[in-house]
Amino acid sequence: MNTQQYLDKVHKTTGYTDYRIGKKFGIQQTNISKYNLGKQTLSETHAFQFSEILNENPARIIADTKLENAIKKGNDKKIAFWTH
């Protein structure tokens, strides 16, 4: 899953708007906008917060976002590492 998909899942799980997610979890609205637009991947802190909300392994979410970042940057070494 990518950042946008995780954010969508948080919306569905909590019923919160972007604004409420930002206020509740201390995420700046500019970051949420960038997440929605696919311009930024989740930080490790936000990945941990989302993992608690979604009852998922934080390492999985972090690995997914690291892979997403590597793909965006075209870093083949990191893509191989995060898909191994």
Secondary structure, DSSP 4 states (H G I P E B T S, - for coil): --HHHHHHHHHHHH---HHHHHHHHT--HHHHHHHHHTSSPPPHHHHHHHHHHHT--HHHHHHHHHHHHHHHHT-HHHHHHHH-
